[in-house]
Amino acid sequence: KVRQTEWQVYLDDLNGRSLQMFGGLSWNADYVDPHNFLDTLFHSESSMNHSAYQNTDLDLMLEKARVEQVPAVRLDLYKQAEMTILEDAPIIPLWFPLEGGFLVKPRIQGYFVPPMPMQILRHIWIQQ
């Protein structure tokens, strides 16, 4: 049964990790890196782990990846972590917001769609 609650009750339940279903808080990562997604959302000690997911093996992978200096090894650790999360399925996304397409006039130059939903306008110029 889905029920509506007062905002403070929802936040208390969310922070107490007592929700059976979590609708999200419009969170977005601060930077494009697997650490900012996987560690933040799925490490058992993260305050943003609202699913209350706990997996000791995953925690160890994420902790190793945090300090790994060799990019290929670090990436492999994050790939393993991602597969573990997918197999365990601690969350089931019901929807994913699409930003939609972008219409850009041909005379607008330098525009690109960034990997994060933040527009970077300093590279744009108008061709005369």
C-alpha positions as CSV (number, residue, x, y, z in Angstrom):
1,K,0.0,0.0,0.0
2,V,1.3,3.4,-0.9
3,R,0.6,6.2,1.5
4,Q,1.3,9.9,1.6
5,T,3.0,11.2,4.7
6,E,4.1,14.5,6.1
7,W,7.4,15.7,4.8
8,Q,9.2,15.5,8.2
9,V,7.8,11.9,8.8
10,Y,9.1,11.0,5.3
11,L,12.6,12.4,6.1
12,D,12.7,10.7,9.5
13,D,11.7,7.3,7.8
14,L,14.3,8.0,5.0
15,N,17.1,8.8,7.4
16,G,16.1,5.9,9.7
17,R,16.2,3.6,6.7
18,S,12.7,2.3,7.4
19,L,11.1,2.8,4.0
20,Q,10.0,-0.1,1.9
21,M,10.0,2.1,-1.2
22,F,12.1,5.2,-1.9
23,G,11.0,7.7,-4.4
24,G,14.2,9.7,-4.6
25,L,15.1,13.3,-3.7
26,S,16.2,14.6,-7.1
27,W,19.9,13.9,-6.2
28,N,22.5,14.3,-8.9
29,A,26.2,13.4,-8.6
30,D,28.6,16.2,-8.1
31,Y,31.1,14.9,-10.7
32,V,31.4,12.3,-13.4
33,D,33.1,9.4,-11.6
34,P,31.9,5.9,-10.6
35,H,32.9,6.7,-7.0
36,N,30.3,9.6,-6.8
37,F,27.6,7.2,-7.8
38,L,28.4,3.7,-6.5
39,D,30.1,4.6,-3.3
40,T,27.6,7.3,-2.4
41,L,24.5,5.3,-3.1
42,F,25.5,1.7,-2.2
43,H,28.3,1.6,0.4
44,S,26.7,0.3,3.6
45,E,28.1,3.3,5.7
46,S,27.0,6.0,3.3
47,S,24.3,8.4,4.6
48,M,22.9,8.5,1.0
49,N,22.4,4.7,1.0
50,H,18.6,5.1,1.4
51,S,18.0,1.5,0.3
52,A,19.8,0.2,3.4
53,Y,21.7,-2.1,1.2
54,Q,24.6,-3.9,2.9
55,N,27.2,-6.1,1.2
56,T,30.6,-6.5,2.8
57,D,32.2,-7.7,-0.4
58,L,30.9,-4.6,-2.2
59,D,32.1,-2.3,0.6
60,L,35.6,-3.8,0.3
61,M,35.6,-3.3,-3.5
62,L,34.5,0.3,-3.2
63,E,37.1,1.0,-0.5
64,K,39.8,-0.5,-2.7
65,A,38.7,1.5,-5.7
66,R,38.7,4.8,-3.6
67,V,42.5,4.6,-3.3
68,E,43.5,2.7,-6.4
69,Q,46.1,4.6,-8.4
70,V,46.1,2.5,-11.6
71,P,43.2,3.7,-13.7
72,A,42.6,0.3,-15.4
73,V,42.6,-1.5,-12.1
74,R,40.3,1.1,-10.5
75,L,37.9,0.9,-13.4
76,D,37.8,-2.9,-13.1
77,L,37.0,-2.7,-9.4
78,Y,34.1,-0.4,-10.2
79,K,32.9,-2.7,-13.0
80,Q,32.9,-5.6,-10.5
81,A,31.0,-3.4,-8.0
82,E,28.4,-2.5,-10.6
83,M,27.8,-6.1,-11.5
84,T,27.4,-7.0,-7.8
85,I,24.9,-4.2,-7.4
86,L,23.0,-5.3,-10.5
87,E,22.9,-9.0,-9.3
88,D,21.8,-8.1,-5.8
89,A,19.2,-5.5,-7.1
90,P,18.9,-3.4,-3.9
91,I,17.0,-0.9,-5.9
92,I,14.6,-1.3,-8.8
93,P,14.3,2.0,-10.8
94,L,10.7,2.5,-11.8
95,W,11.4,5.5,-14.0
96,F,14.3,7.5,-15.2
97,P,13.8,11.2,-16.1
98,L,15.0,12.0,-19.6
99,E,16.2,15.5,-20.3
100,G,14.9,15.2,-23.8
101,G,16.5,16.2,-27.0
102,F,18.1,19.5,-27.8
103,L,17.2,21.7,-30.7
104,V,20.1,23.9,-31.7
105,K,20.1,26.3,-34.6
106,P,22.8,25.7,-37.2
107,R,24.4,29.1,-36.5
108,I,25.0,28.2,-32.8
109,Q,28.5,26.7,-32.6
110,G,30.4,25.0,-29.8
111,Y,27.3,23.5,-28.1
112,F,27.6,20.0,-26.8
113,V,25.5,17.8,-24.5
114,P,27.5,17.3,-21.3
115,P,27.5,14.0,-19.5
116,M,25.9,15.6,-16.4
117,P,22.7,17.6,-16.6
118,M,24.5,21.0,-16.3
119,Q,24.8,23.2,-19.3
120,I,28.3,24.6,-20.0
121,L,27.7,27.8,-22.0
122,R,31.2,29.3,-22.1
123,H,32.1,27.4,-25.3
124,I,29.1,28.5,-27.3
125,W,29.2,31.2,-29.9
126,I,26.9,32.5,-32.7
127,Q,28.1,32.3,-36.2
128,Q,27.3,35.4,-38.2
